[in-house]
Amino acid sequence: MLTYQLQELTVRHPGAAQQAALHSLNLSIAQGEQIALIGPSGAGKTTLLATLALAQQPASGSLQAFGVTPWQLSHSERHRLRAQLFLAPQTPPLPPRQRVVTAVLAARLPQWSLWRALASLFKPADPEAAWQALSRFNLGDKLYSRVDRLSGGERQRCALARLLLSPAQALLVDEPLSALDPALSSLTLNTLRDEARQRNATLICSLHQVELALAHFPRIVALRDGRIAFDLPREQVTPAMIATLYQGEVPAAPAAEIAIDPLAVIPGAGACL
Ligand SMILES: Nc1ncnc2c1ncn2[C@@H]1O[C@H](COP(=O)(O)OP(=O)(O)OP(=O)(O)O)[C@@H](O)[C@H]1O
């Protein structure tokens, strides 16, 4: 079963009508796949994730999600389909004065009645579940903190804890590591991958850290200038391809790390999925 099928998909941002952010993409993604999206700044990674989350309507081409064509559905049918998708944006829009427990439990709002949702604002309905989700990102001690007292990295992990509580079957994560140190980066990617594997969800994660993309993800989709530069199993990604992808850009990873054989930094290469 396919989670996504894109054919000749072109996406333009409102106000940038002349310039497409994504040009004629063709992509098939099977249920349960784990994919890293890489590419230089402005390549189109966020736009692709927003399009897959049905937050951005394509200008042309076709997009199927879970076998249906979302933009041909009624508004309410598309809303129901969105419950199967979870987008964790780069900068999570968490209400600043809210407590972490409430912000995390908000992931369950679509499943709750209005009455239960309102009641949970005053007395969190299932703080134990929120604590467990936060603990998997090493953040259990922040359960009752206010969101605006969290650091940037803690906010990001708080948003990812929401993902664990959502029932989504496609997990779309935009640069989850930008504010995290190396140990937390690995913990975060491992937690996301374990969760996706356990529920057989599809995981698509954009990353600036090429070495972590190669170390954690079996399939690498590289974007440049809104086009797919390559779409390969990580074993087939060469240092030359990475160098070409980031040519003319300041790479996120130091040149020394990019210039080495990617397989050399992959613990148990080929063992994923
Ligand atoms: N809201 C917007 N309005 C107009 N153009 C936009 C908008 N958002 C992004 N773009 C443009 O679309 C293209 C793709 O941007 P996108 O944010 O998807 O790239 P990215 O690969 O995620 O970049 P980064 O790694 O810097 O986050 C860029 O040329 C960008 O300038």
The ligand as an SDF file (V2000), in Angstrom:
LIG
                    3D

 31 33  0  0  0  0  0  0  0  0999 V2000
    5.5260   31.5090    2.1310 N   0  0  0  0  0  0  0  0  0  0  0  0
    6.2800   31.5790    1.0380 C   0  0  0  0  0  0  0  0  0  0  0  0
    6.0090   32.4860    0.0660 N   0  0  0  0  0  0  0  0  0  0  0  0
    6.7550   32.5700   -1.0480 C   0  0  0  0  0  0  0  0  0  0  0  0
    7.8150   31.7730   -1.3060 N   0  0  0  0  0  0  0  0  0  0  0  0
    8.1500   30.8630   -0.3700 C   0  0  0  0  0  0  0  0  0  0  0  0
    7.4010   30.7150    0.8510 C   0  0  0  0  0  0  0  0  0  0  0  0
    7.9570   29.7270    1.5750 N   0  0  0  0  0  0  0  0  0  0  0  0
    9.0070   29.2750    0.8570 C   0  0  0  0  0  0  0  0  0  0  0  0
    9.1130   29.9540   -0.3130 N   0  0  0  0  0  0  0  0  0  0  0  0
   10.1130   29.7080   -1.3540 C   0  0  0  0  0  0  0  0  0  0  0  0
    9.9520   28.3710   -1.8070 O   0  0  0  0  0  0  0  0  0  0  0  0
   11.2270   27.7680   -2.0280 C   0  0  0  0  0  0  0  0  0  0  0  0
   11.3630   26.5160   -1.1780 C   0  0  0  0  0  0  0  0  0  0  0  0
   11.3760   26.8910    0.1820 O   0  0  0  0  0  0  0  0  0  0  0  0
   11.3490   25.8200    1.3640 P   0  0  0  0  0  0  0  0  0  0  0  0
   11.1150   26.5570    2.6420 O   0  0  0  0  0  0  0  0  0  0  0  0
   10.4030   24.7440    1.0010 O   0  0  0  0  0  0  0  0  0  0  0  0
   12.8540   25.2670    1.3000 O   0  0  0  0  0  0  0  0  0  0  0  0
   13.6470   24.3810    2.3590 P   0  0  0  0  0  0  0  0  0  0  0  0
   14.3930   23.3660    1.5830 O   0  0  0  0  0  0  0  0  0  0  0  0
   12.7120   23.8680    3.4160 O   0  0  0  0  0  0  0  0  0  0  0  0
   14.6300   25.4420    2.9890 O   0  0  0  0  0  0  0  0  0  0  0  0
   15.3140   25.4770    4.4580 P   0  0  0  0  0  0  0  0  0  0  0  0
   16.2490   24.3050    4.5020 O   0  0  0  0  0  0  0  0  0  0  0  0
   16.0270   26.7800    4.4640 O   0  0  0  0  0  0  0  0  0  0  0  0
   14.2050   25.3840    5.4790 O   0  0  0  0  0  0  0  0  0  0  0  0
   12.2710   28.8230   -1.7060 C   0  0  0  0  0  0  0  0  0  0  0  0
   12.6450   29.4450   -2.9090 O   0  0  0  0  0  0  0  0  0  0  0  0
   11.5310   29.7960   -0.8150 C   0  0  0  0  0  0  0  0  0  0  0  0
   12.0410   31.1000   -0.9690 O   0  0  0  0  0  0  0  0  0  0  0  0
  1  2  1  0
  2  3  1  0
  2  7  2  0
  3  4  2  0
  4  5  1  0
  5  6  2  0
  6  7  1  0
  6 10  1  0
  7  8  1  0
  8  9  2  0
  9 10  1  0
 10 11  1  0
 11 12  1  0
 11 30  1  0
 12 13  1  0
 13 14  1  0
 13 28  1  0
 14 15  1  0
 15 16  1  0
 16 17  2  0
 16 18  1  0
 16 19  1  0
 19 20  1  0
 20 21  2  0
 20 22  1  0
 20 23  1  0
 23 24  1  0
 24 25  2  0
 24 26  1  0
 24 27  1  0
 28 29  1  0
 28 30  1  0
 30 31  1  0
M  END
$$$$
